[in-house]
Amino acid sequence: MELILFLAGVFLITFFVGRLLEKIRIPWIFSALLIGLGLAAFNPFKEITSSSSFVLLAELGMYFLLFIIGFELEITKIMKSGKFIVKTTIAIIVVEAVVGAALVHYLFDVPWLISLLVSSSFATVGEAVLLPILEEFNLVKTKLGQTILGIGVLDDVVEVITIILFSIIIGRTAGHTHFNIWLNLLILFMLFGLAFVVVKFRKQITSFKYKEISSFFLFVLFFIFLFVGIGKIVESAALGALLAGISLRNIIPEKVLAVIDSEIKTMAYGFFAPIFFLSVGVDTDISYIIKFPLLILLVMLMTNVTKIATSYFVGKKELGKKHSILLGISLCVKFSTSIVIIKLLFEKGLIEAGLYSVLVGTTIAFKFVVPFLLSYLINKWNIRLPKPAPN
C-alpha cells in the first residue's frame, strides 16, 4: 500500500474516533495514539510505518509540537504568577519528580539522571486538555480555575528546562566522531545566540513589507527549519524547535500574531501531530503492557496520588479541602510534552521499550479517568459558578 493511501485511511479513522473521544472530553488528537496502539498489536503496514518517509513526517510532527510549546510560553504571564501559584507549582513538581525518579530508577534500573528527566516531564500539566473541562463547569474565572491554569502556565518553564537537559544529555552521549565536545557546545551556544539576536533585532527583522499572511508564514517556516537544522547537527533539534517558538513569539507583529498562531496549530495538529502520535503508539510494546498491567497501575497510582496529596496539603488552607483535591486531580492530566520527551528518550536509546510502553500506557489510562472523576466530584460537591442573573 502507498504511504499516501495509508495516511488517507489514518486521517479518516482519526476523525471518526476523535469525534467519539470528544464526547467524553478527551482531545481528538489522542485518537491517533489509540490507532497506533492498535497497529502495535497487529500491523499489516510495517513496511510503511518503518519507512524513512513516515519517520520524517513523524519527526516533523514532534518538532512542530515543540515549537508550539515554545511559542505559547508567555513570560509576562509567568512573571505575574501569584505567590500561592508559584509555591504550589514548585512543591508539586519537586515532590512528584523525586517520587517518580525513585520509582523509575528502582523498578526499571534506569540511571538517576534519566529517571529524573522522565519524572520531570511527567510532572508537567496539559492545560490545553483542562481548559474545555473547566469551561464546561464555569470554573475558568474562579480561584480554583485560575490556580489550575496558572500552574499549567508556570510549569511550562519546567518543560523548557527538561528539554534543555535532554539536549545536553544527548549531546554528551551521541558519540559524534566528526565533532569534539567544544564544537558541540559552540553550536548549542549558537542556537541560544541566534534566539537572542532574533529577539534583539525584532524591529529590523519584521520591518519588511508583505502583501499576504501566507508570504509571512513562509518567513516563519524558514526560522523553524533554521533552528531545527542547526540543532540537528549536534542532536539538539528538539531544543532548536523550542527556541524557534520562544524567539518568534517575541518578534511576530501583534496584528498577525493570532493568525500565525492559528495557521501553525492548524498545520501542526491537522497534519503532522496525528502522524507523530501514531508513531508513538506503533513503537509501544503491547505484549509488555498486557504482561504487566499491574506495573502500569502502580506507576499511575504512585505518581498521581503523590500529586493529589501534595496539592491537598499545600492548597487546603488557601482553597479549602475539596477544591485542593480537585486541583490535584486536574493537574494529573498530561499532554504532548510528556509524550514528546519520552519518545525522544526512547529513540535515542536512553530508556528501554518496557519503560516507554508503561509510560505511554499510564498517560492514556489516566487521561480517560480524569474527566469522569472531575465531572463526578464537581457535580457531587456542586462546585460551579452561579448562573448569571437575567437582565
VOKE-101352 format. One line per 2 residues: number of its first residue (from 1); their letters; for each residue x, y, z of C-alpha. Coordinates in nm, 4 decimals. Layout:
BEGIN
NUM = a = X Y Z; ...
This chain:
BEGIN
1 = me = 0.0000 0.0000 0.0000; 0.1203 0.3530 -0.0768
3 = li = 0.2041 0.5897 0.2092; -0.0461 0.8446 0.0740
5 = lf = -0.3344 0.5954 0.0818; -0.2253 0.4758 0.4270
7 = la = -0.2334 0.8338 0.5589; -0.5726 0.8885 0.3990
9 = gv = -0.7093 0.5946 0.5958; -0.5375 0.7071 0.9163
11 = fl = -0.6782 1.0607 0.8918; -1.0301 0.9319 0.8238
13 = it = -1.0256 0.6901 1.1195; -0.8667 0.9584 1.3398
15 = ff = -1.1518 1.1930 1.2501; -1.4289 0.9479 1.3435
17 = vg = -1.2603 0.8093 1.6566; -1.1744 1.1672 1.7573
19 = rl = -1.5422 1.2644 1.7421; -1.6201 0.9848 1.9888
21 = le = -1.3359 1.0845 2.2223; -1.4526 1.4456 2.2318
23 = ki = -1.7874 1.3297 2.3675; -1.6084 1.2010 2.6772
25 = ri = -1.3887 1.5155 2.6992; -1.0723 1.3543 2.5580
27 = pw = -0.8854 1.5618 2.2933; -0.9468 1.4175 1.9475
29 = if = -0.5725 1.4130 1.8726; -0.5298 1.1114 2.1015
31 = sa = -0.7355 0.9015 1.8621; -0.4181 0.8776 1.6500
33 = ll = -0.2331 0.7387 1.9535; -0.5033 0.4749 2.0036
35 = ig = -0.4826 0.3791 1.6350; -0.1064 0.3480 1.6762
37 = lg = -0.1553 0.1150 1.9730; -0.3862 -0.0938 1.7555
39 = la = -0.1139 -0.1174 1.4910; 0.1384 -0.2080 1.7608
41 = af = -0.0748 -0.5144 1.8364; -0.1265 -0.6059 1.4700
43 = np = 0.0459 -0.4114 1.1965; -0.0021 -0.5197 0.8354
45 = fk = 0.1642 -0.1916 0.7292; 0.5094 -0.2407 0.8878
47 = ei = 0.6836 -0.1524 0.5647; 0.5094 0.1866 0.5622
49 = ts = 0.5379 0.2715 0.9338; 0.9100 0.1885 0.9285
51 = ss = 0.9825 0.3759 0.6046; 1.2064 0.6830 0.6032
53 = sf = 0.9211 0.8981 0.4658; 0.6886 0.8090 0.7544
55 = vl = 0.9655 0.8582 1.0119; 1.0426 1.2036 0.8676
57 = la = 0.6763 1.3097 0.8882; 0.6581 1.1847 1.2489
59 = el = 0.9745 1.3814 1.3342; 0.8267 1.6968 1.1827
61 = gm = 0.5174 1.6424 1.3969; 0.7367 1.6269 1.7057
63 = yf = 0.9274 1.9428 1.6074; 0.6083 2.1387 1.5429
65 = ll = 0.4674 2.0329 1.8817; 0.7877 2.1513 2.0489
67 = fi = 0.7701 2.4750 1.8519; 0.4142 2.5332 1.9772
69 = ig = 0.5294 2.4740 2.3376; 0.7894 2.7477 2.2949
71 = fe = 0.5533 2.9739 2.1012; 0.2902 2.9609 2.3758
73 = le = 0.5389 3.0364 2.6527; 0.4280 3.3806 2.7723
75 = it = 0.6983 3.5149 3.0017; 0.4849 3.8126 3.1133
77 = ki = 0.2088 3.5834 3.2431; 0.4619 3.3652 3.4221
79 = mk = 0.6205 3.6693 3.5882; 0.2788 3.7763 3.7156
81 = sg = 0.2048 3.4424 3.8841; 0.0964 3.4845 4.2443
83 = kf = 0.2981 3.3520 4.5381; 0.0493 3.0717 4.6021
85 = iv = 0.0683 2.9510 4.2399; 0.4498 2.9636 4.2418
87 = kt = 0.4701 2.7815 4.5771; 0.2184 2.5168 4.4708
89 = ti = 0.3839 2.4589 4.1328; 0.7292 2.4149 4.2854
91 = ai = 0.6014 2.1835 4.5603; 0.4033 1.9597 4.3242
93 = iv = 0.6767 1.9303 4.0605; 0.9595 1.8709 4.3102
95 = ve = 0.7715 1.6043 4.5100; 0.6402 1.4215 4.2027
97 = av = 0.9773 1.4415 4.0271; 1.1575 1.2898 4.3294
99 = vg = 0.9000 1.0141 4.3857; 0.8775 0.9411 4.0119
101 = aa = 1.2560 0.9317 3.9719; 1.2889 0.6820 4.2572
103 = lv = 1.0127 0.4692 4.1055; 1.1716 0.4655 3.7581
105 = hy = 1.5218 0.4083 3.8958; 1.4385 0.1112 4.1196
107 = lf = 1.1693 -0.0538 3.9062; 1.3410 -0.0227 3.5681
109 = dv = 1.7086 0.0102 3.6685; 1.7424 0.3436 3.4887
111 = pw = 2.0253 0.5873 3.5835; 1.9204 0.8611 3.8276
113 = li = 1.9668 1.1482 3.5823; 1.7486 0.9866 3.3142
115 = sl = 1.4965 0.8845 3.5815; 1.4733 1.2461 3.6961
117 = lv = 1.4310 1.3618 3.3354; 1.1452 1.1157 3.2812
119 = ss = 0.9696 1.2037 3.6079; 1.0106 1.5796 3.5494
121 = sf = 0.8452 1.5539 3.2104; 0.5563 1.3596 3.3642
123 = at = 0.5156 1.6150 3.6415; 0.4053 1.8774 3.3887
125 = vg = 0.0399 1.9574 3.3164; -0.1687 1.9518 2.9991
127 = ea = -0.3578 2.2767 3.0476; -0.4849 2.2590 2.6875
129 = vl = -0.6814 1.9469 2.7853; -0.8113 2.1012 3.1079
131 = lp = -0.9445 2.4254 2.9624; -1.2548 2.2752 2.7916
133 = il = -1.3427 2.0835 3.1098; -1.3122 2.3958 3.3261
135 = ee = -1.5177 2.5955 3.0762; -1.7941 2.3371 3.0793
137 = fn = -1.8386 2.3751 3.4555; -1.7928 2.7557 3.4531
139 = lv = -1.4760 2.7253 3.6609; -1.2322 2.9183 3.4418
141 = kt = -1.2811 3.2516 3.6206; -1.2968 3.1051 3.9709
143 = kl = -0.9985 3.0996 4.2037; -0.9708 2.7226 4.1551
145 = gq = -0.9783 2.7516 3.7760; -0.7259 3.0349 3.7675
147 = ti = -0.4947 2.8413 4.0008; -0.5100 2.5324 3.7792
149 = lg = -0.4390 2.7304 3.4628; -0.1730 2.9395 3.6398
151 = ig = 0.0155 2.6277 3.7449; -0.0236 2.4940 3.3901
153 = vl = 0.1389 2.8088 3.2518; 0.4135 2.8257 3.5151
155 = dd = 0.5196 2.4648 3.4688; 0.5983 2.5472 3.1062
157 = vv = 0.9299 2.6658 3.2492; 0.9914 2.3118 3.3750
159 = ev = 0.9136 2.1795 3.0282; 1.1759 2.4119 2.8790
161 = it = 1.4371 2.3125 3.1397; 1.3615 1.9431 3.0817
163 = ii = 1.4125 1.9757 2.7076; 1.7369 2.1697 2.7568
165 = lf = 1.8641 1.8975 2.9926; 1.7643 1.6346 2.7391
167 = si = 1.9609 1.8170 2.4668; 2.2715 1.8359 2.6876
169 = ii = 2.2499 1.4650 2.7759; 2.2051 1.3661 2.4122
171 = gr = 2.4942 1.5895 2.3125; 2.7190 1.4089 2.5605
173 = ta = 2.6054 1.0556 2.4684; 2.5703 1.0961 2.0903
175 = gh = 2.9324 0.9985 2.0318; 2.9982 1.2165 1.7273
177 = th = 3.3203 1.1163 1.5564; 3.3428 1.4303 1.3463
179 = fn = 3.2746 1.6812 1.6264; 3.4511 1.7329 1.9539
181 = iw = 3.2730 1.8393 2.2693; 3.3816 2.2021 2.2342
183 = ln = 3.2371 2.2303 1.8848; 2.9131 2.0758 2.0078
185 = ll = 2.8934 2.3329 2.2862; 2.9737 2.6098 2.0380
187 = il = 2.6810 2.5069 1.8166; 2.4498 2.4932 2.1204
189 = fm = 2.5576 2.8450 2.2145; 2.4901 2.9445 1.8528
191 = lf = 2.1287 2.8327 1.8961; 2.0818 3.0463 2.2064
193 = gl = 2.2714 3.3307 2.0407; 2.0526 3.3132 1.7329
195 = af = 1.7406 3.3267 1.9531; 1.8839 3.6312 2.1323
197 = vv = 1.9677 3.8090 1.8042; 1.6213 3.7390 1.6624
199 = vk = 1.4539 3.8935 1.9684; 1.7040 4.1803 1.9966
201 = fr = 1.6582 4.2912 1.6348; 1.2896 4.2086 1.6027
203 = kq = 1.2002 4.5502 1.4608; 1.4556 4.5234 1.1812
205 = it = 1.3663 4.1622 1.1035; 0.9931 4.2306 1.0716
207 = sf = 1.0197 4.5746 0.9098; 0.9844 4.4469 0.5557
209 = ky = 0.6533 4.4694 0.3682; 0.4422 4.1658 0.2930
211 = ke = 0.1189 4.1517 0.0997; -0.0394 3.8403 0.2473
213 = is = -0.0220 3.6342 0.5640; 0.0793 3.3343 0.3538
215 = sf = 0.4035 3.5039 0.2477; 0.4848 3.5943 0.6094
217 = fl = 0.4089 3.2342 0.7050; 0.6952 3.1252 0.4767
219 = fv = 0.9219 3.3536 0.6790; 0.8059 3.1790 0.9989
221 = lf = 0.8705 2.8349 0.8480; 1.2208 2.9470 0.7477
223 = fi = 1.3033 3.0249 1.1118; 1.1580 2.6958 1.2383
225 = fl = 1.3631 2.4859 0.9976; 1.6743 2.7003 1.0509
227 = fv = 1.6683 2.6444 1.4278; 1.5840 2.2735 1.3938
229 = gi = 1.8507 2.2250 1.1266; 2.1249 2.3858 1.3349
231 = gk = 2.0168 2.1888 1.6411; 2.0124 1.8612 1.4471
233 = iv = 2.3855 1.8914 1.3809; 2.4543 1.8158 1.7479
235 = es = 2.1443 1.6045 1.8250; 1.9632 1.9084 1.9716
237 = aa = 1.6847 1.9522 1.7171; 1.4277 1.9447 1.9999
239 = lg = 1.5958 2.2416 2.1653; 1.6129 2.4189 1.8291
241 = al = 1.2376 2.3791 1.7744; 1.1674 2.5071 2.1256
243 = la = 1.3927 2.8121 2.0866; 1.2370 2.8879 1.7480
245 = gi = 0.8967 2.9106 1.9158; 1.0209 3.1263 2.2048
247 = sl = 1.2055 3.3727 1.9791; 0.9355 3.4005 1.7123
249 = rn = 0.6722 3.4695 1.9789; 0.8636 3.7867 2.0591
251 = ii = 0.9156 3.9175 1.7037; 0.5898 3.8479 1.5225
253 = pe = 0.3860 4.1700 1.4894; 0.0872 4.1829 1.7248
255 = kv = -0.1553 4.2337 1.4352; -0.0695 3.8954 1.2803
257 = la = 0.0178 3.7011 1.5969; -0.3252 3.5398 1.6360
259 = vi = -0.3412 3.4487 1.2667; 0.0057 3.2931 1.2630
261 = ds = -0.0749 3.1055 1.5837; -0.3883 2.9666 1.4201
263 = ei = -0.2048 2.8755 1.0982; 0.0756 2.6941 1.2816
265 = kt = -0.1650 2.4992 1.5019; -0.3819 2.4048 1.2056
267 = ma = -0.0834 2.2661 1.0184; 0.0694 2.1007 1.3254
269 = yg = -0.2421 1.9432 1.4769; -0.4223 1.8907 1.1481
271 = ff = -0.1433 1.7088 0.9652; 0.1881 1.6439 1.1410
273 = ap = 0.0838 1.5757 1.5026; -0.1525 1.2833 1.4209
275 = if = 0.1356 1.1122 1.2396; 0.3630 1.1705 1.5389
277 = fl = 0.1098 1.0294 1.7871; 0.0505 0.7359 1.5529
279 = sv = 0.4257 0.6622 1.5596; 0.4242 0.6829 1.9417
281 = gv = 0.1566 0.4153 1.9526; 0.3234 0.1950 1.6896
283 = dt = 0.6505 0.1875 1.8871; 0.4731 0.0695 2.2042
285 = di = 0.5276 -0.2897 2.3153; 0.1702 -0.4101 2.3622
287 = sy = 0.2814 -0.7542 2.4859; 0.4704 -0.5858 2.7719
289 = ii = 0.1606 -0.3857 2.8719; -0.0565 -0.6988 2.8626
291 = kf = 0.2021 -0.8944 3.0623; 0.2495 -0.6266 3.3322
293 = pl = -0.0803 -0.4363 3.3736; -0.0203 -0.4037 3.7489
295 = li = 0.3027 -0.2191 3.6746; 0.1083 0.0470 3.4844
297 = ll = -0.1418 0.0648 3.7700; 0.1402 0.1039 4.0232
299 = vm = 0.3126 0.3844 3.8284; -0.0208 0.5578 3.7703
301 = lm = -0.1222 0.5380 4.1376; 0.2157 0.6399 4.2773
303 = tn = 0.2610 0.9469 4.0556; -0.0982 1.0696 4.0644
305 = vt = -0.1580 1.0043 4.4337; 0.1645 1.1959 4.5024
307 = ki = 0.0390 1.4933 4.3001; -0.3086 1.4899 4.4588
309 = at = -0.1681 1.4547 4.8126; 0.0805 1.7386 4.7585
311 = sy = -0.1924 1.9621 4.6145; -0.4127 1.8834 4.9134
313 = fv = -0.1542 1.9678 5.1792; -0.0274 2.2796 5.0004
315 = gk = -0.3665 2.4142 4.8950; -0.6167 2.3207 5.1674
317 = ke = -0.5707 2.6467 5.3604; -0.5891 2.8646 5.0505
319 = lg = -0.8573 2.6801 4.8526; -1.0271 2.4507 5.1019
321 = kk = -1.0097 2.0712 5.1206; -1.2475 1.9885 4.8345
323 = hs = -1.1013 2.2451 4.5967; -0.7452 2.1338 4.6714
325 = il = -0.8407 1.7736 4.5870; -0.9924 1.8906 4.2587
327 = lg = -0.6746 2.0886 4.1939; -0.4609 1.7760 4.2332
329 = is = -0.6851 1.5633 4.0122; -0.6885 1.8297 3.7397
331 = lc = -0.3099 1.8580 3.7414; -0.2772 1.4841 3.6712
333 = vk = -0.3698 1.5456 3.3068; -0.0724 1.5095 3.0721
335 = fs = -0.0462 1.6324 2.7160; 0.2016 1.6451 2.4308
337 = ts = 0.5148 1.7494 2.6229; 0.5359 1.4316 2.8311
339 = iv = 0.4868 1.2103 2.5291; 0.7357 1.4061 2.3169
341 = ii = 1.0116 1.3759 2.5774; 0.9666 1.0026 2.6424
343 = kl = 0.9569 0.9475 2.2650; 1.2867 1.1354 2.2318
345 = lf = 1.4429 0.9353 2.5157; 1.3262 0.6086 2.3614
347 = ek = 1.4503 0.6932 2.0116; 1.7940 0.7844 2.1485
349 = gl = 1.8160 0.4571 2.3415; 1.8151 0.6213 2.6863
351 = ie = 1.5096 0.4252 2.8033; 1.4041 0.0734 2.7062
353 = ag = 1.0870 -0.0387 2.5329; 0.9361 -0.1669 2.8595
355 = ly = 0.9550 0.1673 3.0415; 0.8466 0.3537 2.7285
357 = sv = 0.5407 0.1294 2.6926; 0.4465 0.1642 3.0597
359 = lv = 0.4673 0.5442 3.0401; 0.2532 0.5561 2.7245
361 = gt = 0.0005 0.3205 2.8845; -0.0067 0.5316 3.2029
363 = ti = -0.0647 0.8518 3.0057; -0.3565 0.7019 2.8158
365 = af = -0.5161 0.5225 3.1098; -0.5450 0.8207 3.3444
367 = kf = -0.6452 1.0548 3.0634; -0.9734 0.8630 3.0454
369 = vv = -1.0149 0.8648 3.4244; -0.9638 1.2364 3.4963
371 = pf = -1.2621 1.3848 3.3043; -1.5073 1.1375 3.4593
373 = ll = -1.3617 1.1802 3.8073; -1.3733 1.5589 3.7818
375 = sy = -1.7294 1.5517 3.6489; -1.8404 1.3232 3.9313
377 = li = -1.6800 1.5280 4.2107; -1.7787 1.8685 4.0685
379 = nk = -2.1408 1.7572 4.0421; -2.1366 1.5808 4.3793
381 = wn = -1.9899 1.8829 4.5593; -2.1866 2.1274 4.3441
383 = ir = -1.8751 2.3304 4.2667; -1.9588 2.5772 3.9928
385 = lp = -2.0180 2.9434 3.9358; -2.3757 3.0579 3.9861
387 = kp = -2.5589 3.1296 3.6652; -2.5656 3.4968 3.5726
389 = ap = -2.8842 3.6787 3.6719; -3.1195 3.7642 3.3849
391 = n = -3.1279 4.1250 3.2681
